[in-house]
Amino acid sequence: ERQYEPPPAVARRLDDLGRPPAILDLGANVGYFTVFAAARFPDSRIFAFEPDPANAELMRRTLHANG
């Protein structure tokens, strides 16, 4: 459904940075955005934080399952 894809103007700005963006995912929940961001910006450094231990465990599983 491309829910996380930025609007075209924002996507162009990100693509024109000349470097991978740094990504901060606060409240990462189960990791869906983190997986999207890693696929969209493969050379980016991503920091994901999920304070709920149960969600954090699901996030680890999501990240592992998606490489």
SEDO-876610 format. One record per residue (C-alpha): residue number from 1; x, y, z. Coordinates in pm, 1 decimal, decimal comma, always signed. Layout:
N
NUM; X; Y; Z .
...
This chain:
67
1; +0,0; +0,0; +0,0 .
2; +308,9; +227,3; +6,4 .
3; +192,6; +389,5; +331,1 .
4; +545,1; +495,9; +425,8 .
5; +651,9; +627,2; +84,7 .
6; +712,3; +1002,9; +114,7 .
7; +533,3; +1248,3; -115,7 .
8; +711,4; +1291,0; -451,9 .
9; +869,9; +1626,2; -362,5 .
10; +1014,0; +1486,7; -38,5 .
11; +1134,0; +1169,6; -213,7 .
12; +1320,0; +1383,3; -471,0 .
13; +1488,2; +1586,5; -195,2 .
14; +1596,1; +1268,5; -16,1 .
15; +1726,1; +1116,5; -339,6 .
16; +1918,0; +1437,7; -418,8 .
17; +2099,2; +1452,8; -83,3 .
18; +2410,5; +1298,7; -234,9 .
19; +2439,9; +1067,0; +64,3 .
20; +2218,6; +822,0; +246,3 .
21; +1991,0; +992,8; +498,8 .
22; +2021,7; +919,7; +868,3 .
23; +1690,9; +777,0; +988,8 .
24; +1550,4; +791,0; +1339,9 .
25; +1246,5; +572,3; +1411,1 .
26; +1117,1; +665,8; +1756,4 .
27; +839,8; +439,7; +1873,5 .
28; +938,8; +178,7; +1616,1 .
29; +657,3; -53,1; +1723,0 .
30; +709,2; -388,0; +1546,2 .
31; +951,3; -253,8; +1285,2 .
32; +748,9; -211,0; +965,6 .
33; +878,2; +141,1; +896,2 .
34; +1232,9; +34,2; +978,9 .
35; +1210,4; -247,1; +722,3 .
36; +1067,2; -4,9; +465,7 .
37; +1341,0; +251,9; +533,2 .
38; +1616,5; -8,6; +506,8 .
39; +1483,1; -121,7; +168,8 .
40; +1424,7; +233,5; +39,4 .
41; +1761,5; +366,3; +164,4 .
42; +1987,9; +59,4; +184,9 .
43; +2305,0; +250,0; +279,5 .
44; +2140,0; +454,9; +553,6 .
45; +2217,3; +433,7; +918,5 .
46; +1890,6; +364,0; +1098,3 .
47; +1828,8; +410,1; +1469,1 .
48; +1505,8; +246,2; +1585,7 .
49; +1380,7; +271,8; +1941,8 .
50; +1084,9; +82,0; +2084,8 .
51; +1034,5; +115,7; +2462,2 .
52; +776,0; -161,7; +2499,1 .
53; +965,1; -489,7; +2554,2 .
54; +700,6; -704,7; +2383,1 .
55; +695,9; -480,5; +2073,4 .
56; +1075,4; -462,6; +2077,2 .
57; +1091,0; -841,5; +2061,5 .
58; +848,1; -843,4; +1769,8 .
59; +1058,0; -574,0; +1602,8 .
60; +1369,7; -790,3; +1634,3 .
61; +1179,2; -1076,6; +1473,9 .
62; +1050,1; -852,6; +1195,4 .
63; +1399,4; -722,1; +1121,4 .
64; +1546,8; -1071,9; +1127,6 .
65; +1274,9; -1207,9; +897,7 .
66; +1338,8; -926,4; +649,7 .
67; +1714,8; -942,9; +650,2 .
